[in-house]
Amino acid sequence: MKIQAPITAQETALEVQFQAKVDAEQRIEPKDWMPEAYRKTLIRQISQHAHSEIVGMLPEGNWITRAPSLKRKQILLAKVQDEAGHGLYLYAAAETLGIGRDQLIEELHSGKAKYSSIFNYPTISWADIGAIGWLVDGAAILNQIPICRCSYGPYARAMVRICKEESFHQRQGFEILLTLAQGSDAQRAMAQDAINRWYWPAVMMFGPSDGDSQHSEQSMRWKIKRFSNDELRQRFVDMIAEQIKVLGLTVPDPELKWNAERGHYDFGPIDWDEFWNVVKGNGPCNKERLRTRVQAYEQGAWVREAASAYARKKAAKA
């Protein structure tokens, strides 16, 4: 068993100064002193976020060749490209903490690192692309807007552009569902079916309940997070309960109802067994997603090698 070295008086003083800076809403930058636990927490969160953006390209990319029109294909292509860019921003932000991108990718491919469990569900109809945009990206926005005020500067700055683009993604998804909801009976049924399958996984995206969350309390003290999982989940339910009225469709939760006393919607129990089962790698598409990512990485090796060779050649000439 590894014995942890005792904390010195100097380290204690540095931690006090660090926390005072965080409490004063001053940004922590890469060259600033930071507790090792803070650095590790950021690496875990930022890398998981980056992996989610990259793996999140897969369920939508599945529909690029089958989009119902050229316009829809162009929009979906642009969205998938956005997600790739988000992943790159976030990998770059993680690298400022002293970890290499190759290590981050290796941890994803080995299964050591996690990504959002939502991306382990299949996209079986075009309406799923609308549901992902509206529900999944809608949940992501609620999670990510507070990160624009994260105490760590590179992460906070990366999130500004990401949130603007995610806002477009959500509107694009809602517009797909609205078009289907105003179409034929079959199209309307397709939209409702997609909402039925994606709603609860989206509610689970905020993570375990506050009492079961291992990292939330410390992350909020460090101002990496600004709101608890359950606070954000309630905001999401309230938002979707109102927006779905425009679609004229229904939320698959018979217990959803407005609570005037609380000023929020009450909602039914979450199937946490399903959530943890997917997180542990037993979801519908876990193995498929990782296999596809590893295959893409291996097949793209020649591109990375060519780029490196060109860089060396250019440097030699200079």
N, C-alpha and C positions, 0 to 999 in steps of 0.2 A: 504494500500500500504506500502510495506517495505521500510523504509528510510535507504539509504546506509550511513554508518559511514564515516566521512571525512577522507581523507588520511593523515596520520601523516608525519612529516618531516623525521622520521626514515624510514617509508615505502617508501617514495620517494627516499631516499638515497639508500635503498636496491634495488629498481627497477632500478636505474641508474647503480649500480654495476652489477646487473643481466644482463641487456642489453649489457653492456660492455663485459661481459664474453661471451655472445652469439655472439656478433660481432667479437670477437677474435677467434671464432671457438673452444671454449672450451666447453666440454660436461657438461650438467647439470645432476647431479646424484640425486637419491631419497632423500638423507639427506640434500641436498643443499636448501637454501631458494629460493623460486620461487613465482611469483605472483599467486594469486588464479585463475585468469582468464587463465593463462598458464596451470595450473594443470587441470582445467575443460576442456580446449580445447583438451589437450592430452587424457584425459579420454574419451571424446566424440569420438575422431578420432581413438584411439587404440581399444576401445570397438567395434566401428562400423566395424573396420577391422577384429577383432576377430570373431564377429558374421557372417561376410561375409564368412570367411573361413569355419565355421561350417555349415551354411546354404548351402554354395556352394557344400558341399558333396552330397546333396540330388539329384539334377538333374543328376549327374554322377553316383551316387550309383544306380539310377534307371536302369542302363544298365549293371551292374556287372553280373547279371545272364543271360543276353542276348548277351554278347560279342560274336563276330563271331568265336573266337578260344580261346584255352587255353592260348596262349601267350598274346592275347589282354586282357583276363580276368586278368592275373597276373599283367600286366602293369597298368590296370585301378584300381585294388585293391591297388597297391602300391601308385598310385596317390591320391586316396581318403584317404589313411592312412596319406600321407603327409599333406593333408589339415587339418586333425584332429590335427596333430602335430603343424601346424602353428597356429591354434586357441588356443592351450594350451600355446605356447610361448607368444602369444599376451595377453591372459588373465593374465598370470604371470606378464608381463610388466605393465599392467594396475594396478595390485594389488600393485605395488611399489609406486603408487600414492595415496594409502590410501583408496581404494575402494575394497570391498569384491567381490569375484567371484559370490557368491549367488545373490548379488544385481545386478551384471551385467547380469546374466542369467534371473533374474526376469524381468528386464527392456526389454530384448529381447522378452520374452514370452508375456509380457503385451502389446507389440507394442510401448512402449515408445522409445526404442532404435531402430535405423535403421540399415539396412545392405544393401549391394550393390543391387540396383534395378535389375541388370542383372540376378540375380538368381530367379527372379519371372517369367521367361519364361520357357516353357516346352521343354523337350528333346524328340522329336517324332521319331527320326531315329538314327541309329548308327553314321551317318555323323555328327550329332549334337555334339557328343563327340569330334570329330576332330575340329569342329568349336569353341567349348569352349576352347580347348587347344590352338589353334592358335590365335583366336581373343580375347577371354576373358582373358586368361593368358598373352597374348601379351600385352594387355592394362594394365594389373596389373603390369607387369614388368616395363613398362615405368613409372607408378605411384610410384612404390616401390623402385626402385634402388636409387632415390634421398633421400629416407628416411634412407638409410644406413648412410647418413651424417646428419641425424636429430640432433637437439641440445640436445635432451633428450637421455641419454646414453642407458638405457635398451631397448628402442624402436629401436634405431639405431643398437644395437648389435643383437637383435632378427631378424632384417631384412636381415642380411648377409646370414644366412643359408636359410631363406625363399626365397630370390631372386635366389639363386643357384638352389633350387628345382623347382621354378616356371619356370626357364629357360629350365629345362628338360621337364616340362609339355608342354611348348609351342612347343618344337621340336616334342614331341610325337603327339600333335594334328595336326601339319603340316604334319607329316608322314602319319597319317590316311587319311587326305584329299588327299595327293599326290597319295597314293595307290588307292583310289576310283577314282580319276581323270584319272588314267591310266588304269582303268578297263573297264567294259562294259558300254554301253550307259546309262543303268539304274543306275549304280553306279555313273557315272559322273553327272547325273541329281540329284541324291541324295546329292552329295557334293555341287553342285551349290545351291540347295534349302536350305541347311543348312546355307551356307554363306549369302544367301539372307535374312534369318530370323535373324541371329545373328550379322550382320555387324553394323547396326545402333544402336542397344542397346549397342554394344561394344564402339562405338563412344561416346555414352552418358555417359559411365562409368567415364569419367573424371570430371563429375559434370557440373553444370550450367556455362554459359559463365562468363567471369571474371566480367563483370558489374553487374551480378546478384548473384555473390557468396558472402555470408555474412562473411565468415571467412578467405578467401584467403589472403587478404592484411596483416592482423595481423599475421597469421600463417607464412607468408614469412618473416616478420620482426623478428619473434622469431626463424626463421630457422627451424620450424617444416616442412614446405614445402620449396622447392627450386625453383620450377617453377610453373607458373600459369596454371589453367585448360586448357586454350586455347592453350598455348605453348605445353603442353603435347599432347593435341588432334591433333594438327598439326603434331607432330612427328609420332603419331600413323598412321594417314592417309598416310603420306609419306612412312612409312615402309610397310604398307599393300599393297599400290598401286604397289610397286615394287615386293614384295614377291608373289603376286597373279599371276604375269606373269609366274612364275615357274610352277604353277598349271595349267596354260592354261585356267583359269576360269575368271569370271568377277566380279567386285565390283558392287553392286546394287545401283549405283549412276551415272545417266547419265550426271551429271555436273562435274564429276571428270576429271580434265585435268591438265597437267603440266604447271606451270606459270614460264617461264624462268626469268622474271624480279624479281619475289619474291624468286625464288629458292625453291619453294614448290609447292605441288599440291593444286589447288583450289577444293573445294567440295561443294556439295549442302546444302540446309538449313536442320537443325535438327528439328525434330518434338518434340518441348519441351512440348507440351500438353501431348503427350504420356509419356514422361519422368516423369513429375510431377504427372500424374495420377497413374503411377506405384509406385512412391515414397510414395504417400499418401495411398497406400494399395489396389489399385484397379487394379493391374496387373493380368495377366492370372492365376498365381499360388500363389499370396500373402497368401491367407487364407490357402491353402493347405500346404505351406511351414511351416508356424507357427504352424498349427495343428500337423504336423508330428514331429516338434521339441519338442513341449510340450509333446506329447505322448511318445516320446523316453525318455525324461527326467523323466517322471513319472514312466515308466516301468523299468528304470534303478535305481530307488531309492534303491532297495534291494542291489545292488552292492555297492553303496556309504555307505549304512548302515553297510554292512559286512566289508568293508575296515576300517571304523571308529572303529568298534568293535574290529577288529584284532589289530589296532594300540593301542587302550586302553589296550588290554590284553598284548601286547608286552611291553608297557610302565610299566605296573604293575609288570611284571616279572623282568624287569630291576631294 
